[in-house]
Amino acid sequence: MKDVLNRLINHETISSEEAKQVIVNISNDMYNQSQIACFLSVYMMRSITIEELQGFRDALLELCIPINLSDYNTIDIVGTGGDGKNTFNISTLSSFITAGAGVHVSKHGNYGVSSTSGSSNVMESLGVKFSNNEDFLKLCLDKAGICILHAPLFHPAMKNVAPIRKELGVKTFFNMLGPMVNPSFPKNQMLGVYNLELLRLYSFMYQNTDKNYNIVYALDGYDEISLTGKAKIVSNQSEIIFSPEDLGVSQIKQEAIFGGNSVKEAANIFVNIISGKGTEAQSNVVCANAGLAIATTKQISHKEGFEMAKESLFSGKAKASLDKLIELSQ
């Protein structure tokens, strides 16, 4: 590790193979906490290369506990986090709305690191059980249309990094990796990223896969369609600048999608929105994101997906999906 750190501190880059080996070595307890913290810190001060990111991703996918959900043609709706905006759990809400619209979702998530409440914090507080048992996850998909893949249960390689990330409390390159290492290898993905540089890296990496995908970056810094302004959306078919008017909705203010100051507040906001009692701004944001996810999987227009998302939310189908998942967890 000393050699790698010296090179990185001297502004050199490492190869894909070297990057992969570092993650493998971390998982094998070959480095101490200070070395791991230093390694993470380097990437907070300089850009990551495509080769480095690919190496990190390949290591985590190789070391993960894989789960075979290929019969379900699932989608994962996930943001990198790390945008520092502390919104409510938009991608998790969008996941249930998508499931309520009849599209299977394999939601990869974790506890919040740089935000107040991550996907797993809210799910856990609502009584959802985390499991890596394939039969249970398939049962969830059959009955609720969605299963929750809590990252630590599938990525044992991360056990040495998790406490350091928590102590640092800021975004690291593992935020960049989260969306790319879903252990069920879904064929469809809707991904949110926190800056244009990462959008470029993701676009490059995803164009060499056989996935249906949409990668989203809101131009004012959100890792999702925020409706607070325009967003850049890159898919396997096109690259567009999206604006709220495209869905016939109004632009909103940033405070309209604030996520609260605690897990309890975040969970209350979550239940309120999924019960169809959110503000117009909150409902439009989750439906705009779910709509794009539905469109990604069904290969329809975003506007059509948005209408299906609204139907799922306001008919109670999204809430029924959540209730069923909680019931299966008992």
C-alpha positions in Angstrom: 0.0 0.0 0.0 2.9 2.4 0.8 4.0 2.3 -2.9 0.5 2.9 -4.2 0.0 5.8 -1.7 3.3 7.4 -2.6 2.4 7.3 -6.3 -1.1 8.7 -5.7 0.3 11.5 -3.5 2.7 12.3 -6.4 -0.3 12.8 -8.7 0.2 9.5 -10.5 -2.7 7.2 -11.4 -3.0 3.5 -10.9 -4.1 0.9 -13.5 -7.4 -0.9 -13.5 -5.7 -4.1 -12.2 -3.9 -2.3 -9.4 -7.1 -0.6 -8.3 -8.9 -3.9 -8.3 -6.1 -5.4 -6.2 -6.3 -2.7 -3.6 -10.0 -3.5 -3.0 -9.2 -7.2 -2.8 -6.4 -6.5 -0.3 -8.7 -4.3 1.8 -11.2 -7.2 2.0 -8.4 -9.5 3.0 -7.4 -7.3 6.0 -4.1 -6.5 4.5 -4.1 -2.8 5.4 -4.6 -0.8 8.6 -7.4 1.8 9.1 -5.0 4.7 8.6 -3.8 3.4 5.3 -7.4 2.9 4.1 -8.5 6.4 5.3 -5.5 7.9 3.5 -6.4 5.9 0.3 -10.0 7.2 0.4 -8.8 10.8 1.1 -6.5 11.0 -2.0 -9.6 10.6 -4.2 -11.4 13.5 -2.4 -8.6 15.8 -3.7 -8.3 14.6 -7.2 -10.4 13.2 -10.0 -10.7 9.4 -10.4 -9.8 7.9 -13.8 -12.0 5.6 -15.7 -9.4 2.8 -15.3 -9.4 3.3 -11.5 -13.2 3.3 -11.3 -13.4 0.2 -13.4 -10.9 -1.6 -11.2 -12.8 -0.7 -8.0 -16.1 -1.8 -9.6 -14.8 -5.1 -11.0 -13.3 -6.0 -7.6 -16.6 -5.4 -5.7 -18.7 -7.3 -8.3 -16.2 -10.2 -8.1 -16.2 -10.2 -4.3 -20.0 -9.7 -3.9 -22.5 -12.4 -2.9 -24.4 -12.6 -6.2 -28.2 -13.1 -6.4 -30.0 -14.4 -9.5 -33.1 -12.4 -10.2 -32.8 -12.6 -14.0 -36.4 -14.1 -14.4 -37.8 -10.8 -13.2 -36.2 -8.3 -15.6 -35.7 -5.9 -12.6 -34.6 -2.3 -12.5 -32.5 -0.6 -9.9 -33.2 3.1 -9.1 -30.4 4.6 -7.2 -28.3 7.7 -6.7 -24.7 8.0 -5.8 -25.6 10.2 -2.8 -22.9 12.7 -2.0 -24.7 15.7 -3.5 -24.9 17.3 -0.1 -28.5 18.4 -0.7 -30.2 16.3 2.1 -33.4 15.6 0.1 -36.0 13.1 1.2 -35.5 9.6 0.0 -36.5 10.2 -3.6 -35.0 7.1 -5.3 -36.5 4.8 -2.6 -40.0 6.3 -3.0 -39.6 6.2 -6.8 -38.8 2.4 -6.4 -42.1 1.7 -4.7 -44.0 3.8 -7.2 -42.3 1.9 -10.0 -43.1 -1.5 -8.3 -46.7 -0.3 -8.0 -46.8 0.3 -11.7 -46.0 -3.3 -12.4 -42.2 -3.0 -13.0 -40.1 -5.3 -10.8 -37.4 -3.4 -8.7 -34.3 -4.8 -7.1 -33.3 -1.8 -4.9 -29.7 -1.6 -3.9 -29.2 0.7 -0.9 -27.2 1.4 2.2 -27.3 3.5 5.4 -26.6 7.3 4.8 -23.0 8.3 5.0 -23.0 11.9 3.8 -26.8 12.4 4.2 -29.1 12.3 7.3 -30.9 9.3 6.2 -30.0 6.8 3.5 -32.4 4.3 1.9 -31.6 1.6 4.4 -32.2 3.9 7.4 -35.7 4.6 6.3 -36.5 1.0 5.3 -35.3 -0.3 8.6 -37.2 2.3 10.6 -40.4 1.3 8.8 -39.9 -2.4 9.7 -38.4 -3.8 6.4 -36.2 -6.8 7.0 -32.8 -7.0 5.2 -31.9 -10.4 3.9 -29.6 -12.0 1.3 -31.6 -15.1 1.1 -32.5 -15.6 -2.6 -35.9 -17.4 -1.9 -37.0 -14.5 0.4 -36.0 -11.9 -2.1 -37.9 -13.7 -4.9 -40.9 -13.9 -2.6 -40.7 -10.1 -2.1 -40.6 -9.6 -5.9 -43.6 -12.0 -6.4 -45.8 -10.4 -3.7 -44.6 -6.8 -3.5 -42.9 -6.2 -6.8 -39.8 -5.0 -5.1 -36.9 -6.4 -3.0 -34.4 -4.5 -0.9 -30.7 -5.4 -1.4 -29.0 -3.9 1.7 -25.4 -3.4 0.5 -23.5 -4.7 3.5 -25.2 -8.1 3.3 -23.9 -8.6 -0.3 -20.5 -6.9 -0.1 -18.5 -8.5 2.7 -15.4 -6.8 1.1 -16.7 -3.5 2.5 -16.7 -4.4 6.2 -13.3 -2.8 6.7 -14.3 0.3 4.9 -17.8 1.0 6.4 -16.6 2.2 9.8 -14.0 4.5 8.2 -16.6 6.0 5.8 -19.0 6.6 8.7 -16.3 8.3 10.8 -15.2 10.5 7.8 -18.8 11.4 7.1 -18.1 12.8 3.7 -18.5 11.4 0.2 -15.8 9.1 -1.0 -15.3 7.2 -4.2 -17.5 4.4 -2.7 -20.4 6.8 -3.4 -19.5 6.6 -7.0 -19.5 2.8 -6.9 -22.7 2.0 -5.1 -25.0 2.2 -8.1 -22.7 0.1 -10.2 -22.3 -2.9 -7.9 -25.9 -4.2 -7.5 -25.4 -7.9 -6.7 -28.4 -8.9 -8.8 -26.8 -7.5 -12.0 -30.1 -5.9 -13.2 -30.5 -5.4 -16.9 -32.2 -2.0 -16.3 -30.9 0.9 -14.3 -31.8 4.5 -13.5 -28.8 6.1 -11.9 -28.3 9.5 -10.4 -24.8 11.1 -10.1 -23.7 14.2 -8.2 -21.5 16.0 -10.9 -20.9 16.3 -14.6 -17.5 14.6 -14.4 -19.1 11.5 -12.9 -21.9 11.6 -15.5 -19.1 11.4 -18.2 -17.4 8.5 -16.4 -20.7 6.6 -16.0 -21.7 7.2 -19.6 -18.4 5.8 -20.8 -18.6 2.7 -18.6 -22.3 2.0 -19.3 -22.0 2.3 -23.1 -19.9 -0.8 -23.0 -22.6 -2.9 -21.3 -25.8 -4.5 -22.6 -28.0 -2.6 -20.0 -31.0 -0.3 -20.6 -30.0 2.7 -18.6 -30.7 6.4 -17.9 -28.0 8.4 -16.0 -29.3 11.6 -14.5 -27.6 14.7 -13.2 -29.6 17.8 -12.2 -27.6 20.8 -13.4 -27.9 22.5 -10.0 -26.2 19.6 -8.3 -28.8 16.9 -7.5 -28.2 13.2 -8.1 -31.8 12.8 -9.4 -34.4 14.7 -11.3 -35.1 17.4 -8.8 -37.5 19.6 -10.8 -35.5 22.6 -9.3 -34.2 23.2 -12.8 -32.9 21.4 -15.9 -31.2 18.0 -15.8 -28.9 16.2 -18.2 -30.0 12.6 -18.9 -27.8 10.2 -20.8 -29.2 6.8 -21.9 -28.1 4.0 -24.2 -30.1 5.7 -26.9 -29.7 9.5 -26.4 -28.4 12.4 -24.5 -30.9 15.2 -23.6 -31.4 18.2 -21.4 -34.6 17.7 -19.5 -36.7 20.4 -18.1 -39.8 20.2 -15.8 -42.0 21.6 -18.6 -41.3 18.4 -20.6 -43.7 16.7 -18.2 -46.1 19.6 -18.0 -45.1 20.4 -14.4 -43.7 23.6 -12.7 -40.2 24.2 -11.6 -39.9 23.9 -7.8 -37.8 25.5 -5.0 -35.0 23.5 -3.4 -36.6 23.7 0.1 -39.7 21.8 -1.3 -37.7 18.6 -1.4 -35.8 18.9 1.9 -35.5 15.5 3.7 -35.7 16.4 7.4 -33.1 16.4 10.2 -33.4 12.9 11.5 -34.2 9.4 10.3 -37.6 9.7 12.1 -38.4 12.9 10.2 -37.3 11.3 6.9 -39.5 8.2 7.6 -42.5 10.4 8.4 -42.0 12.3 5.1 -41.7 9.0 3.3 -44.9 7.6 4.6 -46.8 10.8 4.0 -45.7 11.0 0.3 -46.3 7.3 -0.4 -49.8 7.6 1.1 -50.6 10.2 -1.5 -50.5 13.0 1.0 -47.3 14.7 -0.1 -47.2 18.3 -1.4 -47.6 18.7 -5.2 -43.9 19.3 -5.5 -43.0 16.2 -3.5 -45.4 14.0 -5.6 -44.2 15.4 -8.9 -40.5 14.8 -8.0 -41.0 11.2 -7.1 -43.3 10.5 -10.1 -40.8 12.2 -12.5 -38.1 9.9 -11.3 -40.3 6.8 -11.1 -41.6 7.7 -14.6 -38.1 7.7 -16.0 -37.5 4.3 -14.4 -40.7 2.9 -15.8 -39.8 4.3 -19.3 -36.3 2.8 -19.1 -37.7 -0.7 -18.5 -40.8 -0.6 -20.7 -39.1 1.4 -23.5 -41.8 4.0 -23.6 -41.6 7.9 -23.3 -40.8 9.6 -20.1 -44.2 11.4 -20.2 -46.0 8.0 -20.5 -44.0 6.7 -17.6 -44.8 9.8 -15.6 -48.5 9.2 -16.0 -48.2 5.5 -15.0 -46.2 6.7 -11.9 -48.9 9.1 -10.9 -51.5 6.4 -11.3 -49.4 4.0 -9.1 -49.0 6.7 -6.4 -52.5 8.1 -6.2 -54.3 4.7 -6.6 -52.6 3.4 -3.6 -50.6 0.7 -5.5 -47.2 2.1 -4.4 -48.3 2.1 -0.7 -49.7 -1.5 -1.1 -46.3 -2.5 -2.4 -44.6 -1.0 0.7 -47.2 -2.5 3.1 -46.7 -6.0 1.6 -42.9 -5.7 1.9 -43.3 -4.8 5.6 -45.8 -7.7 6.1 -43.3 -10.2 4.5 -40.7 -8.9 6.9 -42.6 -9.9 10.0 
